[in-house]
Amino acid sequence: MENETQHGKSANEADKQSTTVRRERMARYFLLIVLVITAVFFVNMIKFFLLPVFLAVVFTGLFYPLYRQILKVTRNRQSISAFLCCFIIILGLLVPVYVIGDLVAREAIELYESAEDGVRQFIRSIESGDARWFASLLDSRIVGLLGLDRINWQATIEDIIKNSASMLGSVINKATRETFILVVHVFILLFAMFYFFRDGESILKRLKYLSPLDERYEDEFINKFGSMSRATIKGVLVIAIIKGVLGGLTFWIFGITGPILWGVVMVILSIIPLVGVWLVMIPAGIVMMVMGDVWQGITIILIGVVFIGNIDNVLNPILVGRDTGMHELLIFLSTIGGLSVFGIMGFLVGPMIASMLVTLLHVYSIEFKEQLEGGKDDR
């Protein structure tokens, strides 16, 4: 009897333990489900702010050494140091960007007006018979075979001018909307950077505590992503700015209209791998040669192709240093993809997401090193 009683008690205790385990599992599953649903709603609610917050994380890591230096001056006053660091970034980055943007807008308008005047003078020269080379060109046999002599060139050119004016207006309107969104994003970025500077270490500790990864993998991910982010910004953005400045100075020296405008265009083109400043400087040199300035045109082409085009080979080791960069093809695809998905700021966000993927693959290769090497040995 006693054995049966003890066996019954042990069975009841086992049932209670299994019930308790099931309840704990159900509670954990319920907590995870509620957490995921809440997180989805929260991310959907703040999705407009995700892009500037992500950039704030990247730029905070980039300028964190500056914040540490300011902390020494302010005697570890974190709020004052974070504010001063953000203020220095505003003065050093945003003010020059605003000034350059204003100059670019003025030069774009002047360039359009001068081009319109030039086209109208060309039309008047055709009507008066001064442009004999154009008339002889229309009378040539090739133009006749192609049927281009039946085109009303005057009306066609005037239509092009009208369409260009309407297109310029739509571009200005779109640029105005994009500028407003950009200003809002920059404000959120600086606001987030202030708190990341001040509370970044405590936030990072909390995230590491919540992460299920081993601490060595967490540190590896943080260090690797930080180094690749710095390498991407230095190797892409800084070098692109230097190329644009040199290209703009070249245009200014040779008296080409709108050097600041073309310099900004060259910065944008230099961000995209396999494109670069040659897409602007070679046509500019050809136009100079056609206009009779042969040596000036040849010099512009040589400067763009030989000097500015190969400046990456000199500046990459200096600016990037030991930081780990990415392959050019991956930078190209992530830049184009970032621009198509995230808009104007995509040229930074795209490579950052790509660098995050490369970092995760690096951590993955460390975690599963034995399995990966074992799989190769079996082959």
N, C-alpha and C positions, 0 to 999 in steps of 0.2 A: 504493500500500500504506500509506504513512504517513498519508494522508488517511483511509483506512478505519480504521486503528488509532486515530487521534485521535477519529474519529466514534464508534467503539465505546467508547472511554474516557469520552467526554462522555455517551453514553447510559447507561453504567453509573453514572456520578456522578449523573445525573438520577434514575435509579431509586433510588439510595441516598438522595438528598434527599427524594424523594416518600415513600419508606418511613419515613424519619425523621419527616417531617411527619405521616404517618398515625399513627405510634406516639405522637407528642406529643399529637395530637388524642385518640387513644384513652385516653392517660393522663389528660388533662384531663377527658374525659367520665367516666372511671371515678372520678376524684377527686371530681367534682361529685355523682355518684350516691351514692358512699359518704358524702359530706358531708350530702346531703339525708336519706338514710336514718338516719344517726346523729343528725341534728338532730331528726327526727321522733320517734325513740325518746327522746331527751333531753327534748323538750318534753312528751311524754306522761308521762314520769317525774316532771317537776316541775310539772305542770299545776295542782296544788293551790296552788303558790306564785306562779303567774303574776299573779294579781289583786293581792296585796299588793306584789309587786315593781313592777308597773306603777304603782300608786299611789305607791310610794316614789320612782319617777322624777319623777312630777308634783310631789309635795310637796318633794322635794329642790330642784327648780327654783324653787318658790315661796319656800322659806326659805333659798335660797343666799345672798342678801344678808346675812342674819343670820349665816351661817357665815363670810362674809368679814369682818364686823365682829369676830367672836370671834377670828379668826385674827390680827388686829392686836393684840388684847389679849394673846394667848398667844405672840406673836412667832413666828408661822408654824409652830406645833406642830399638825400636822394631826390626829393621833389625838385629842389632848386637845380640840381645837376641835370635832371631829365629835361626841365624847361629850357635851360641854357643850351643843352645839346640840340634840342629841336629848333631853337631860335637860330643857332649857328647854321643848321642845315637849311633853314628858310633863307637866310642871307646868302649862303654860299651856292644854293641850287635854284630856288624858286625865283628870286629876284633877277638873276641873269636870264633865266628861261622866259620870264615875262618881258624883259627888255628885248630879247632876241625875237620873241613872237611878235611884238609890236613892229619891229623893223622889218620882219619878213612880210607882214601884212601890207605895209606901205610899199615895199619893193614889188610885191606881187601886183598891186594895183598899178603902179608906175610901169611895170613891164607889160601888163596887158594894154594900157593906154598907148604906150610907145609902139607895141606890135600892131595895134589897130590903126594908128596913124600911118605906120609904114605900109600896111596893106592898102589903105586908101590912096596913098601916094602912088603905089604901084598900079592901082586901077586907073587913076588919072593919067599916068604915063602911058598906059595901054590905049586909052581913049584918044590921047593927043598924038599917039604915034611915036613917042620918045623911046618906048621899050621895043626897039626893033628886033632885039635878040629873041624876045618872046614871040613876036609875030613870025619871025623866020622859023622858030621852033614849031609853031602851029602849022606852018606850010610844009614841014618836012614830010618825007615819004612814010616814015615809021608811024608818025602821029596819024597820018591818013589811013594807013592800014589798020591801026587800032581803033579808028573811028573817034578819036579824041577831038578832031577838028569840028565835030558837030555839037560839042558841048559849049553851052553859054558860060564861059569862064567868069565873066564879070558877075553874073547872077549867082554862080556857084560860090565865088569867094565872098560875096555879100551875105549869102546864107550861112556860110561858115562863121562869119563874124557875129551874126545874130545868134546862132546856136552857141557859140563860145561865150557870148555875154550871158545867155540864160543859164548855161552850164556853170559859169563862174558864180552867178547868183545862188544857184542851188548848192554849190560847194561851200559858199560863205555861210548860208543858212545851216547846213549840216555841221560845218566847223563850229558855228556858234553853239549849237546844241551839244556837240562833243566837248567843247571847251567848258560849258557849264557842268556837265557830268564829271569832267576831269577835275575841276575846281573842288567839287563835292568830295570826290575820291581822295584828293590830296589832303583836304581838311580831316577826313576820317583817318587817313594814313598817319598824319602827324599826331592826331589825338591818340591813336592806338600806340604809336611809337613812344609817346610820353609814358604810358603805363607799362609798356614792355621794358623800357629803360629802368623805370623805378622798381617794378615788381617782377622783372623777368626771371631772376634767379628762383624766387619762391614759386612762380608759375611753372618753371621747368622742373623743379623738385616734385611738385604735385603731379605733373603729367608723368614723370618717371615712376612715381609711386603707383599710379593707376595703370600703367602699362604692364602687361603680362610678360613682356620680354625680359630676358636676362639683362642685368645692368651693363655688362660689357657690350652687348649689342646696342643698347640705348646710347651709350657714350660713342660707340663707333658710328651710329647713324647721325648723331648730332654733329660730331666732328667732320665726318665725310660730307654731309649736306652743307655745312658751313663753308668748308673749303671749296666745294664745287660751285656754290653760289657766288662766292667772291671771285673765283676764276671766271665764271660766266659773265659777271658784270664787268670785271676788268678787261677780259679778253674780247668782249663784244661791244659793250656800250662805250667804254673809255676810248678804245682804239677807233671806234666809229666816229666819235667826236673829234679826235685828233685828225683823222682823215678829212672830215668835213671842214675843219678850220683851215687845214693846209690847202684844200681845194678852193675854198672861198678866197683865201689870200692870193692864190694864183690868178683867179678871175679878176680880183681887184687890181693886181699889178698890171694885168694886160688890158684893163679898161672895159671888161665885159659888164653889161648892165645886170644889176641885182646880184652882187657877189654873196651877200648874206643869205638870200633866198636859195641860191644854188648850193651854198654851203650846207644849209639845212637839208636840202634834197639829197646831197651826197652823204650826210650822216645817216639818213633813213636807208639809203641804198647800201651803205656799208654794213648796216646791221644784218642784212640778209646775206648769208654766205653765197659765194659764186657769182655775186652781182657786183657791187662795189662802185667806186667813183668813175671807173672807165666808162660807164653807161652815160655819164654826163660830159666828161672831159673829152672823149674822142669825138662825139658830134660837135662840141664847141670848137675843137681844133679844126675840124673839117669845114665848118662854117667860116671860120677865120681865113682859111686858105682860099675858099671860094670867093670871099670878099676882097682878096688880094693881099692879105697879110699872111704870106706863106710861112715865113720863119716863126712868127708868133704862134700860128696854128700848130706847126711841127713841135715847137717847144712845149705847148700845152699838152699835146698828146704824149710826149716823152715824159713829162713830169707826172701825168696821171697814171701811165702804164708802168714806167720803170721805177719811179721814186715812191709815189703815194701808194700804188698798187702792191708794192712789196714791203711796206712798212710794218706789216704784221710780223714778219720774220725777225725784225729787230725789237719790236715793243713787247711781243708775247712773252719772251723769257724774262724781261725786266718787270712787267706789270703783273703777270700771272705767277711767276716764280715757281715755287714748289707746289702750288695749288693744283689739284687734279682737274683738268679740263675734260671736255667731251669731244667726241668725233664731230667733224664738220658736217657730215650728213645728218647726224642727230640734231645738231644745232639748227641746221637749215629746216628740217621737217618740223621741229618744235616751234621755231620762230614763225613760219608760215601758218601752222596750225593754231598757234596762240593768237596771232593777228585775226584770223578768221573767227575764232570763238570769243575772245575777250576784247577785241577792238584794239585801240591804240596802245594800251598797256600790255597787250599780248606778247610784244617782242621781249618783254622781261618775264612775264608769267609762264609762257610756253617753255623756254629753256629751264626755268626753275622747276617746273613739274617734271621735265625730262631728267634733270639732275636728281630729283627725289626718287624717280624710278631707278636710275642707275645706282643710287645709294642703297635702295632696298635690295636690288640684285646683288650688290656687294655683300650686304649682311646675309642674304640668303646663301651666297657661295661660302661664307664662313661657317654658317650653321650646319649646312649639309655637305661639308667638304668631304667627309669620309664616304658618304653615299655616292657623291659625284665621282670621286676618284675610284671607288670600288666598281661603279658601273663601267667606267672606262677600262679598268683592268680586266673585267669579265669579257669585254669585246676582244 
